[in-house]
Amino acid sequence: MKVKTLILGNIQTNCYVVSSDDKHCFIVDPGANGKKVLNYLNENEFVLDAILLTHGHFDHIGAVDYLYEHFHCPIYIHHDDLFLLQDVKANLSVYEKPFVVKAPVTVSEEKMQINNFEIVWLHMPGHCPGSSMIYLPKENIIFSGDVLFKGSIGRFDFPNSSKHDTNISLGKIKEFDFDAIVYPGHGASTTLQYELLNNPYL
């Protein structure tokens, strides 16, 4: 298993390509620069099995349609963020170049299997209603989207954000009884244990 980080777009969003030895992969949060992502997949002869979206803000979904045109793979997001994909104000693209996602998107399930990967969808609302962390228990890694960053957390001052929900989600993280590598939506990777000990919000 390999995790490749591609930093995309004006907001420097981390897009992750998670590949297995059989050349199959899935992508987390292709936020922009679809050609850059496509080139990486083609150079490595990867087969794209799915696109997973931690949430529906523009800087995490900007290359979804481009990649879907090339691969026609399933796209997953939490139910509560589906409406963001169709609303330029809710997905915040109104502040840059307004767009909506035209590709078909499927509602994620709490537990999913994509090729050889077991995936657990951890719903962590606050940053937005469907904001989620994507956990791979066997690999012991979490893609935390904009829920948790190294030393910080996602903003909760956007139109569909909630400070109340953010606090509840942070409470859930504090109760985790395991450590894992955390790959956030922006910035450097970290670990759960490090954040529990050092993150001022936890």
Backbone bond lengths (Angstrom), bond angles and torsions (degrees), N, CA, C in turn:
res aa  C-N    CA-C-N  psi(-1)  N-CA   C-N-CA  omega(-1)  CA-C   N-CA-C  phi
1 M - - - 1.465 - - 1.526 108.78 -
2 K 1.312 114.64 135.85 1.463 120.41 179.38 1.524 109.00 -133.56
3 V 1.335 116.50 140.19 1.460 121.82 174.44 1.528 108.06 -114.71
4 K 1.310 116.42 117.61 1.466 122.02 177.19 1.523 108.80 -106.40
5 T 1.330 116.37 129.19 1.458 121.56 177.87 1.519 110.03 -98.15
6 L 1.323 116.66 125.20 1.463 122.65 172.94 1.526 106.91 -115.23
7 I 1.316 117.33 123.53 1.465 120.85 -178.96 1.524 108.24 -94.46
8 L 1.336 115.62 120.07 1.463 121.05 -167.24 1.519 112.96 -124.78
9 G 1.340 115.40 142.02 1.454 121.43 167.25 1.518 115.19 78.98
10 N 1.351 114.01 176.87 1.466 121.32 -176.86 1.522 112.85 -65.48
11 I 1.335 116.80 -26.34 1.464 120.62 -176.10 1.528 110.36 -93.10
12 Q 1.349 115.97 4.44 1.473 120.66 178.19 1.531 111.25 54.08
13 T 1.319 114.85 54.47 1.462 120.77 -179.38 1.518 110.14 -81.45
14 N 1.330 115.82 137.38 1.463 120.86 174.75 1.522 109.67 -80.53
15 C 1.328 115.45 119.20 1.458 121.95 170.58 1.526 106.33 -105.84
16 Y 1.325 116.67 135.39 1.462 120.33 -176.61 1.526 110.58 -116.35
17 V 1.327 115.51 131.16 1.458 121.60 172.44 1.524 106.94 -107.35
18 V 1.320 115.64 115.51 1.469 121.31 -176.64 1.524 107.40 -107.00
19 S 1.322 115.83 113.98 1.463 120.43 -173.31 1.524 110.91 -119.72
20 S 1.323 114.81 152.23 1.459 121.21 175.40 1.527 108.32 -110.81
21 D 1.325 116.53 173.48 1.464 121.16 -174.46 1.527 112.70 -64.35
22 D 1.337 117.13 -20.10 1.466 119.73 -177.89 1.532 112.53 -88.57
23 K 1.356 115.72 13.66 1.473 121.79 176.28 1.529 113.78 74.31
24 H 1.313 117.02 7.94 1.461 119.88 173.08 1.526 108.46 -88.81
25 C 1.324 116.31 149.98 1.463 119.71 -178.59 1.518 110.81 -150.63
26 F 1.327 114.60 164.96 1.462 120.51 165.17 1.523 107.64 -131.05
27 I 1.328 115.56 161.51 1.465 121.53 -177.06 1.524 108.90 -118.90
28 V 1.327 115.83 138.15 1.465 121.93 172.72 1.526 108.75 -108.53
29 D 1.320 116.76 121.59 1.469 124.15 171.27 1.535 115.47 58.30
30 P 1.336 117.39 65.67 1.471 119.30 172.74 1.530 109.77 -76.08
31 G 1.334 116.42 92.22 1.451 121.66 -166.89 1.513 116.47 -81.58
32 A 1.343 116.39 -23.75 1.471 120.95 -176.97 1.526 107.11 -171.27
33 N 1.345 116.13 -175.33 1.477 121.23 172.46 1.530 112.69 50.04
34 G 1.326 115.61 53.73 1.461 119.68 -179.05 1.516 113.60 -53.98
35 K 1.340 117.25 -36.07 1.475 120.10 -179.30 1.522 111.42 -63.64
36 K 1.324 116.71 -37.91 1.463 120.98 178.54 1.530 110.54 -62.58
37 V 1.325 116.00 -42.88 1.467 120.53 178.74 1.523 110.02 -66.01
38 L 1.337 116.00 -45.86 1.468 121.13 -179.61 1.523 111.04 -60.17
39 N 1.320 116.60 -43.03 1.463 120.04 179.76 1.522 111.38 -61.10
40 Y 1.334 116.34 -41.80 1.470 119.82 179.04 1.534 110.43 -62.60
41 L 1.332 116.09 -44.02 1.472 119.65 179.75 1.526 111.14 -63.00
42 N 1.343 116.06 -44.08 1.464 120.18 -178.16 1.528 111.99 -67.69
43 E 1.330 116.29 -41.31 1.468 120.02 179.69 1.525 111.56 -59.85
44 N 1.322 115.37 -33.60 1.471 120.31 -178.12 1.522 113.16 -98.04
45 E 1.349 115.49 2.45 1.465 122.24 178.61 1.535 111.42 55.86
46 F 1.333 115.25 41.69 1.455 120.35 -179.47 1.528 111.06 -82.94
47 V 1.324 114.96 147.50 1.459 122.73 170.47 1.529 106.78 -100.69
48 L 1.332 116.83 122.54 1.466 120.68 -177.26 1.529 109.87 -89.03
49 D 1.338 115.44 115.87 1.463 120.91 -177.61 1.524 113.29 -90.00
50 A 1.329 117.65 -28.74 1.464 119.31 -175.88 1.520 110.44 -168.65
51 I 1.334 114.84 158.83 1.467 122.93 170.74 1.521 106.89 -118.12
52 L 1.330 116.29 126.78 1.459 121.64 179.21 1.522 108.73 -112.15
53 L 1.318 116.24 133.31 1.461 121.45 -177.91 1.521 109.68 -115.74
54 T 1.327 116.46 119.93 1.467 119.89 179.18 1.524 111.32 -67.83
55 H 1.341 116.06 -29.27 1.465 121.02 175.11 1.527 108.89 -167.80
56 G 1.329 116.05 -179.43 1.456 120.12 -167.99 1.510 117.03 -104.71
57 H 1.327 119.38 18.73 1.464 120.06 177.65 1.534 110.94 -74.61
58 F 1.332 115.85 149.51 1.469 122.03 -170.01 1.524 113.57 -54.19
59 D 1.337 116.51 -35.33 1.466 119.05 -174.80 1.529 112.51 -78.43
60 H 1.330 116.61 3.08 1.468 121.04 175.90 1.527 111.98 -117.89
61 I 1.329 117.30 -6.72 1.472 120.78 -173.99 1.527 113.36 -126.53
62 G 1.337 117.93 1.84 1.464 121.55 -168.59 1.517 115.87 -62.53
63 A 1.347 117.95 -25.68 1.474 120.26 -178.08 1.526 112.40 -105.20
64 V 1.318 117.33 9.09 1.469 120.65 -177.00 1.525 111.40 -59.59
65 D 1.328 117.47 -51.98 1.466 120.02 -177.02 1.525 111.54 -62.92
66 Y 1.319 116.60 -40.56 1.470 120.65 179.59 1.527 110.64 -59.39
67 L 1.318 116.86 -47.21 1.460 120.76 -178.70 1.523 111.27 -70.15
68 Y 1.336 116.38 -36.15 1.462 119.07 179.05 1.531 111.18 -62.97
69 E 1.318 116.68 -37.42 1.473 120.22 178.21 1.525 111.38 -59.29
70 H 1.332 116.60 -32.28 1.471 120.35 -176.97 1.528 112.74 -88.80
71 F 1.330 117.61 -29.94 1.462 119.11 -170.84 1.532 114.97 -120.76
72 H 1.320 118.15 -20.42 1.464 121.55 -178.31 1.529 112.37 47.29
73 C 1.313 115.57 43.52 1.467 121.12 179.61 1.525 109.61 -93.59
74 P 1.333 117.89 162.32 1.464 119.93 175.75 1.531 111.51 -63.84
75 I 1.330 115.22 148.15 1.472 122.47 176.99 1.529 106.49 -125.02
76 Y 1.321 116.35 131.42 1.466 120.03 -175.71 1.525 111.49 -122.91
77 I 1.338 114.92 141.63 1.462 121.92 173.82 1.536 107.40 -150.95
78 H 1.323 116.82 156.56 1.465 119.09 176.55 1.527 110.33 -65.15
79 H 1.315 115.36 143.68 1.470 121.91 -176.59 1.526 112.89 -50.13
80 D 1.337 116.79 -40.09 1.459 120.11 -172.68 1.529 113.60 -72.75
81 D 1.327 116.99 -8.08 1.468 119.83 177.16 1.525 113.33 -108.88
82 L 1.317 117.17 3.35 1.469 119.67 179.30 1.525 111.62 -55.40
83 F 1.333 116.88 -41.03 1.467 119.66 -174.92 1.529 111.88 -66.34
84 L 1.326 117.59 -25.73 1.466 120.10 178.62 1.527 111.33 -62.16
85 L 1.322 116.36 -33.18 1.461 120.57 -176.15 1.523 112.04 -65.81
86 Q 1.344 116.23 -21.11 1.464 121.20 -175.71 1.525 113.36 -111.62
87 D 1.331 117.49 10.74 1.460 120.79 -172.73 1.531 108.92 -135.87
88 V 1.342 116.47 111.97 1.470 120.29 -174.12 1.528 112.44 -66.76
89 K 1.329 116.77 -26.73 1.467 118.84 176.52 1.530 110.88 -76.13
90 A 1.331 115.26 -43.72 1.463 119.62 -178.59 1.527 111.88 -67.19
91 N 1.348 117.36 -38.05 1.470 118.62 179.90 1.531 112.52 -86.13
92 L 1.323 115.84 1.20 1.478 124.46 174.36 1.526 114.09 69.94
93 S 1.335 117.84 5.13 1.472 118.84 179.03 1.525 111.29 -69.44
94 V 1.335 116.91 -15.59 1.464 121.22 178.05 1.530 110.82 -58.05
95 Y 1.338 116.68 -25.03 1.467 120.67 -178.86 1.525 112.69 -85.52
96 E 1.328 117.08 -9.60 1.476 120.94 178.48 1.525 107.74 -120.60
97 K 1.339 116.00 -101.95 1.460 121.40 174.46 1.521 106.71 -121.05
98 P 1.329 117.96 107.66 1.468 120.35 -172.34 1.533 112.75 -59.13
99 F 1.323 116.09 135.61 1.464 120.44 175.43 1.527 109.32 -157.19
100 V 1.324 115.17 159.97 1.455 122.61 171.13 1.531 107.61 -125.76
101 V 1.321 116.22 162.60 1.464 121.24 178.65 1.524 109.11 -88.68
102 K 1.318 115.87 124.55 1.473 120.93 -179.13 1.530 112.21 -93.87
103 A 1.317 117.60 -24.74 1.463 121.59 -178.32 1.531 110.30 -65.26
104 P 1.338 117.46 151.51 1.468 120.05 177.17 1.524 110.80 -70.08
105 V 1.321 115.84 133.11 1.463 120.88 -178.18 1.524 109.08 -121.49
106 T 1.329 115.77 136.15 1.458 123.00 -176.90 1.523 109.67 -102.90
107 V 1.322 115.87 144.50 1.465 120.55 176.75 1.527 109.34 -72.55
108 S 1.317 116.15 131.77 1.461 120.82 179.26 1.528 110.41 -69.27
109 E 1.325 114.64 155.24 1.457 121.14 172.07 1.520 108.11 -108.61
110 E 1.328 115.51 159.46 1.465 118.49 -176.35 1.522 111.25 -61.03
111 K 1.339 116.56 -38.83 1.462 120.57 175.69 1.518 108.61 -125.15
112 M 1.326 115.58 131.20 1.457 121.37 -176.41 1.522 109.95 -137.85
113 Q 1.317 115.15 157.28 1.459 121.09 174.24 1.522 107.76 -122.64
114 I 1.324 117.11 122.57 1.462 121.34 175.25 1.518 107.39 -123.48
115 N 1.329 114.89 109.68 1.457 121.78 -172.33 1.527 108.53 53.42
116 N 1.339 118.62 -120.90 1.467 120.70 -178.30 1.526 112.84 -90.14
117 F 1.313 117.12 -0.37 1.457 120.20 -172.84 1.530 112.06 -95.92
118 E 1.317 114.85 126.89 1.463 121.27 170.83 1.527 107.09 -88.49
119 I 1.328 116.04 128.73 1.466 120.59 -173.53 1.522 109.60 -126.13
120 V 1.325 115.11 131.88 1.467 121.14 176.52 1.527 108.07 -115.87
121 W 1.325 115.48 124.39 1.465 121.53 -178.04 1.524 108.43 -92.33
122 L 1.326 117.28 114.65 1.461 122.00 -179.05 1.532 108.79 -101.73
123 H 1.325 116.44 104.82 1.466 121.23 -177.68 1.521 108.82 -74.06
124 M 1.331 116.61 119.48 1.462 122.71 -176.65 1.530 109.71 -131.84
125 P 1.321 118.30 70.94 1.466 120.14 -177.10 1.525 112.08 -64.58
126 G 1.326 114.32 160.82 1.462 121.69 -179.81 1.514 109.96 144.93
127 H 1.332 115.69 -64.74 1.469 120.33 175.46 1.528 109.11 -60.07
128 C 1.312 115.85 -41.45 1.464 123.69 167.17 1.531 107.21 -154.96
129 P 1.331 118.74 169.74 1.474 120.02 -169.72 1.528 114.50 -60.63
130 G 1.332 117.30 -37.12 1.462 120.16 -177.12 1.515 113.96 -102.38
131 S 1.311 116.61 10.68 1.457 121.76 -178.36 1.526 110.42 -50.54
132 S 1.329 116.23 132.45 1.462 120.48 -172.80 1.523 111.46 -141.50
133 M 1.338 113.90 158.51 1.453 121.09 167.72 1.527 106.87 -113.14
134 I 1.311 115.94 140.08 1.464 121.54 -176.41 1.524 107.98 -108.58
135 Y 1.323 115.43 117.08 1.466 122.72 -171.02 1.526 110.45 -110.71
136 L 1.326 115.57 129.86 1.458 122.03 173.73 1.534 107.30 -109.71
137 P 1.350 117.88 96.20 1.457 120.37 -172.02 1.524 113.95 -62.50
138 K 1.334 118.01 -39.52 1.473 119.55 -178.48 1.521 111.10 -66.13
139 E 1.328 116.05 -38.24 1.473 120.50 -179.17 1.529 111.70 -86.75
140 N 1.318 116.13 -13.47 1.465 122.73 178.98 1.529 112.15 61.19
141 I 1.329 115.15 45.96 1.466 119.96 177.33 1.527 109.86 -131.26
142 I 1.321 114.55 150.01 1.464 122.25 178.54 1.521 108.99 -127.75
143 F 1.319 116.18 129.90 1.460 121.37 169.62 1.528 105.35 -96.89
144 S 1.330 115.14 108.47 1.468 119.39 -166.70 1.521 113.86 -93.76
145 G 1.348 117.58 1.14 1.460 119.22 178.65 1.517 110.74 53.74
146 D 1.326 116.73 -133.89 1.466 120.82 177.57 1.531 111.48 -104.75
147 V 1.330 116.41 23.05 1.461 120.33 174.84 1.532 109.86 -78.64
148 L 1.338 115.10 -48.80 1.465 120.97 -172.53 1.522 110.16 -137.15
149 F 1.323 115.75 128.92 1.471 122.57 174.67 1.519 109.13 -117.21
150 K 1.316 115.96 169.84 1.464 119.41 172.98 1.527 108.15 -67.00
151 G 1.333 116.12 112.38 1.462 121.48 178.27 1.510 115.93 78.27
152 S 1.340 117.21 5.47 1.466 118.65 -176.06 1.524 110.09 -156.16
153 I 1.342 115.19 -176.46 1.464 121.88 177.04 1.522 109.02 -138.06
154 G 1.326 116.28 172.07 1.454 121.29 179.05 1.522 112.20 -71.96
155 R 1.311 115.31 149.25 1.466 120.79 178.88 1.523 110.68 -63.64
156 F 1.332 115.28 151.74 1.466 119.35 176.76 1.524 110.73 -130.00
157 D 1.358 115.72 31.43 1.471 120.11 179.95 1.529 112.05 -112.33
158 F 1.325 116.84 16.62 1.464 120.36 176.95 1.536 109.68 -86.19
159 P 1.353 116.75 166.73 1.472 119.93 -174.95 1.531 114.95 -52.19
160 N 1.336 118.45 -38.01 1.466 120.22 -177.06 1.523 112.26 -108.74
161 S 1.338 116.42 18.06 1.462 120.72 178.91 1.525 110.66 -85.20
162 S 1.329 114.85 167.04 1.467 119.80 179.28 1.520 109.63 -149.77
163 K 1.333 115.96 119.50 1.465 120.01 175.63 1.527 109.82 -65.10
164 H 1.321 116.37 -39.47 1.466 121.66 179.23 1.530 110.65 -58.83
165 D 1.348 116.25 -49.71 1.470 120.01 179.74 1.524 111.47 -65.36
166 T 1.338 116.18 -36.57 1.464 119.57 177.59 1.521 110.56 -58.70
167 N 1.320 116.30 -45.18 1.469 120.12 -179.45 1.526 111.79 -62.63
168 I 1.324 116.80 -39.20 1.471 120.49 177.65 1.533 110.03 -64.58
169 S 1.329 116.68 -43.01 1.473 120.70 -180.00 1.525 111.10 -64.65
170 L 1.326 117.01 -41.10 1.464 119.70 177.58 1.529 110.46 -62.77
171 G 1.331 116.31 -35.77 1.457 120.62 176.11 1.522 112.15 -61.40
172 K 1.352 116.04 -37.86 1.471 120.10 177.06 1.529 110.68 -63.62
173 I 1.340 115.95 -41.99 1.472 119.90 -178.79 1.526 110.07 -63.76
174 K 1.314 116.44 -39.01 1.475 120.20 -179.94 1.523 111.88 -62.25
175 E 1.331 116.54 -23.68 1.463 120.52 -177.59 1.529 113.17 -89.79
176 F 1.338 117.46 -5.85 1.461 119.31 178.68 1.532 109.60 -59.36
177 D 1.325 116.57 131.50 1.459 120.36 -179.14 1.532 111.46 -104.84
178 F 1.339 116.25 30.63 1.465 120.84 179.44 1.518 108.64 -143.54
179 D 1.324 115.49 161.26 1.456 120.45 172.71 1.524 108.29 -104.22
180 A 1.321 117.83 157.54 1.457 122.01 177.26 1.516 108.38 -162.17
181 I 1.325 115.98 154.22 1.465 120.35 171.16 1.521 107.84 -72.91
182 V 1.319 116.41 134.14 1.465 121.84 -178.26 1.526 109.36 -111.11
183 Y 1.328 115.41 121.36 1.461 122.33 175.03 1.531 107.95 -106.60
184 P 1.337 117.57 103.05 1.467 120.28 -174.86 1.529 113.16 -84.36
185 G 1.335 114.42 169.85 1.459 120.84 179.61 1.517 113.52 -69.32
186 H 1.318 116.80 -22.11 1.466 121.93 178.51 1.525 107.93 -146.28
187 G 1.329 116.30 144.16 1.455 120.03 174.24 1.516 113.86 84.79
188 A 1.335 114.59 -169.86 1.463 122.18 -171.62 1.524 111.82 -76.31
189 S 1.338 115.23 154.80 1.461 120.38 174.11 1.525 109.74 -72.51
190 T 1.333 115.23 163.27 1.454 121.01 -177.26 1.521 107.44 -153.86
191 T 1.317 117.62 -164.53 1.467 121.38 173.50 1.527 108.96 -131.01
192 L 1.311 115.37 156.63 1.466 119.70 177.51 1.521 110.53 -58.67
193 Q 1.348 115.58 -44.21 1.456 119.59 -176.42 1.526 111.11 -61.75
194 Y 1.342 115.63 -42.32 1.461 119.67 179.51 1.523 110.46 -61.35
195 E 1.322 116.33 -43.61 1.472 119.89 -178.06 1.525 111.27 -68.06
196 L 1.319 117.22 -39.20 1.466 119.86 179.06 1.524 111.15 -62.79
197 L 1.325 116.32 -30.85 1.459 120.50 -179.59 1.522 113.34 -87.78
198 N 1.344 117.26 -28.90 1.474 120.19 -168.62 1.529 115.90 -121.87
199 N 1.326 117.68 -20.12 1.461 119.37 -176.10 1.533 109.25 -75.26
200 P 1.331 118.44 120.63 1.472 120.38 -176.61 1.525 113.64 -60.83
201 Y 1.335 117.43 -23.42 1.463 120.78 -178.96 1.529 112.07 -81.70
202 L 1.344 116.32 -13.72 1.465 120.15 179.13 1.533 110.37 -106.86
